[in-house]
């Protein structure tokens, strides 16, 4: 249990007739990123608000950094950083003033608070705007200032509730770097996200929440293997050899499976794939392709995508994600 920096059991919360949390259990290991995925309304934000001491559950227990969230919320608040879904900076203060104020509220000496503010403003590419009032910032800039604010106190546990919403792809990748750096420096991060690629890129473990309940928790690869086995995909250099590729793939197919040309929406034609039962299928297919004189431009084993995992676990269809892998 000492390795768990976040532990919640049986969390329940009802809003009127809506059961937002229906017995949620969560566990996050120290020094890791836990990704929390789920459709809109699944209960992700409600769970974060409980763990961050902003909301009392109707039932259940929760501990953050070994501290009881319900009994000692003040102690918990001194060990966490939180970025909600919407920027919450003071628009009438400058970027520097926002961060220095937070530092002072955390009992940092003014000089140290200013040093930390300058460091974070540089980190989030806001140095040039540091002296401007936040109300003059763009939406993306406010979001980055809000993210910086959550890191002022070098928190032990960081809750990021959809932190990259509103950021362009380049700034989103910058934020991924920030998360990785925080973990490398000793923090633990609980991340809810609407971007499946983000969870795949950052999370050591993923929790899938649906209708207020945890329906799966595992590593990204573990979830993919649970939903389906690996697929061997081959693209011949000469598209006319595709029938020969299909014949080779049939020889390494998993029992009961048959190789098929790739016809998925958005995929480039001219390749074929087949479900396989073991990693050795790649080793078996390569010499067979060579014996047949088939040159290839693509050859690889693939697990199901996290999109496919999500749709399978939650019973949603492909219309629930847009082309960037964002849940909608």
Secondary structure as GFF3:
##gff-version 3
##sequence-region A 1 328
A	DSSP	beta_strand	4	15	.	.	.	ID=ss1
A	DSSP	beta_strand	18	29	.	.	.	ID=ss2
A	DSSP	beta_strand	33	37	.	.	.	ID=ss3
A	DSSP	alpha_helix	44	51	.	.	.	ID=ss4
A	DSSP	beta_strand	59	64	.	.	.	ID=ss5
A	DSSP	beta_strand	67	68	.	.	.	ID=ss6
A	DSSP	alpha_helix	73	77	.	.	.	ID=ss7
A	DSSP	beta_strand	80	83	.	.	.	ID=ss8
A	DSSP	alpha_helix	95	105	.	.	.	ID=ss9
A	DSSP	alpha_helix	110	123	.	.	.	ID=ss10
A	DSSP	three_ten_helix	127	129	.	.	.	ID=ss11
A	DSSP	three_ten_helix	134	136	.	.	.	ID=ss12
A	DSSP	alpha_helix	139	149	.	.	.	ID=ss13
A	DSSP	beta_strand	157	161	.	.	.	ID=ss14
A	DSSP	alpha_helix	169	184	.	.	.	ID=ss15
A	DSSP	beta_strand	188	192	.	.	.	ID=ss16
A	DSSP	alpha_helix	196	202	.	.	.	ID=ss17
A	DSSP	beta_strand	205	210	.	.	.	ID=ss18
A	DSSP	beta_strand	213	218	.	.	.	ID=ss19
A	DSSP	alpha_helix	220	227	.	.	.	ID=ss20
A	DSSP	beta_strand	230	236	.	.	.	ID=ss21
A	DSSP	three_ten_helix	239	241	.	.	.	ID=ss22
A	DSSP	alpha_helix	242	250	.	.	.	ID=ss23
A	DSSP	beta_strand	260	261	.	.	.	ID=ss24
A	DSSP	beta_strand	271	276	.	.	.	ID=ss25
A	DSSP	alpha_helix	280	291	.	.	.	ID=ss26
A	DSSP	beta_strand	296	302	.	.	.	ID=ss27
A	DSSP	alpha_helix	306	314	.	.	.	ID=ss28
A	DSSP	three_ten_helix	318	320	.	.	.	ID=ss29
###
